[in-house]
């Protein structure tokens, strides 16, 4: 039904192009879902982040290309010993309600979010942080549980809250940060309004006022953009790309892969696993399903801006002859491979599985596609006892570091892992505690290379984030998927 | 009268109880919010901790007893997704859904009477065929598509009305029309067929023979007798609007009512919120049914509430 609806809508709208009304330095952004709270430390919630990324700031920040740089910290935090860091803070910053930003605020924010009583859904980002201590007004010490090479990425995720206002019972409805925008109003179900923070310490944003609207249906978001009601819409469907004034796309944080069972069944033979990689025309997937808004995965669960990316490893090229030959060599021609997928959870999830299965069939595999409802699908993805031959999954990784996705999918015993490669697991474990960035990155390069040679996965695509933008808004989207209004401009 | 209301409410409570228990059992059989709500990469330990926090690690019968005691006090607990009391969310959304349903079905009802009568006056005539044809179209158009069509024409092309949202009274027009059209099509057909039945009866001839003006014969005598099935269908349409169509219409128009919220609660496996929504919708259905019974007695005094 969904697909039919989109087709009908696309057909209808192709012939209709309307003018766009520009409003002076005010923009409306349509998000897919309304925030459940505006407390920036409590939930794992994309709608909340989209709004709060403009109100709150973090000690570390990223450039639009993903490079880490100091945010509220005056300089990059310094490693004191294997498990403590010293963070110097920028002086002279105040929260929008006048509270000073200082060591007390940072210590308070860290302790608040790691407090088990507080029960933050973001805890998985911070579970290595043990404590924080004020040294002087602008210096804080952060203690980790053993060496934590990812601390800087973690600090990039942790929003700093004002100590006294955050104790207010209404804090979750009235956010106050140090960022370029301040909160004005939240009409539940309707919109959230922010205004420029005149006292902002950094570069002053151009746009004066932002209104967030919540529209879950992609067709309705498109209609709103075309009618001039919205200036920026999120998650534009690739098939709508020709209907919007401008489509902005940037490398995203989602990576569809197929996990192959390396210990049993037809995929036990490394030649079969390699053949399954050679058999798939990834370029056709990117163009046919995503209208080009996806890159061929370079044979790893990372994109170039991520820590651990190995630029020497490349995608298995599309080579059906070689795939067929490998299968024959392994005596696996005509063998049945069961592939598990789900429908409607991720963009084009079912379509990708079906297309891959068709490519496999062409080189002499009998693929058996089984699409399950998401819950039942998860039962199979998480089943540690009997692994399916092949399981499709979309991994997402907000910290932009190899650790999270490798621990889950590459490492033996990880929640979605189908191999028992001890060497690979030890590389990932070693990297987890290696604080020297050079050595750590070398460990991941080895891990990436090993998994690639062993073809533990069929790496498919790196999916891009696509935004629909009105003509008068200028914006270069970011690889970390943050929608920073301060980086947008309106021209009239 | 009083006894009647008590009796109907007694039945209603059994219905609501049954529906809610059913939802409790079904959601716990097919769904597992722990799996769905945490990021895929969450570890087994994180999952166990989260399950404990939600109280879903307790035996199912303990959860059920808890659920029943809470429900007796209309307390459904906190939504797993929004972390606010589920009833607060439902009460926030319910008026929006009721407004849309009543306006939409009210509109359909108001238009169906004249259209149905016109069609019934000359069965097989041009106006009749035209009305039937239009009704068939109304019945066949998928509602989501109708909604998108209206958005494209009236919001994107003509820019008379907004595409989505609830910012002003103008925002309700397109969703209300989308809600109304399929119901209107069904109502017109019923008005038409029961009017045709009535107009062929002896008393109509008698009235006409006695010299009563035509509009009185049709508009007062025949219409009143023909209206019983119309009212029945109208009540049924209202129920379908609240309990069914609202999901489609609210999603298309980003109308933040119960239907859209129910969709989102299902996507996120928010069992608690889902229970509160189903309970409330069941209650609304029971109340609408009781109101309909009263309306019957107003139309046809032979019917007694017993």
Interface residues (C-beta under 8 A of the other chain):
Chain A: X1 X5 X8 X9 X12 X13 X16 X18 X33 X34 X36 X37 X42 X43 X44 X119 X123 X124 X188 X189 X190 X191 X213 X214 X215 X216 X217 X219 X220 X223 X224 X226 X227 X228 X229 X374 X375 X378 X379 X381 X382 X393 X395 X396 X404 X405 X407 X408 X409 X415 X416
Chain B: X30 X31 X32 X35 X36 X39 X40 X41 X42 X43 X44 X46 X53 X81 X82 X83 X84 X92 X93 X96 X144 X145 X148 X149 X151 X152 X155 X156 X157 X159 X162 X163 X164 X165 X166 X167 X251 X252 X253 X254 X256 X260 X263 X264 X269
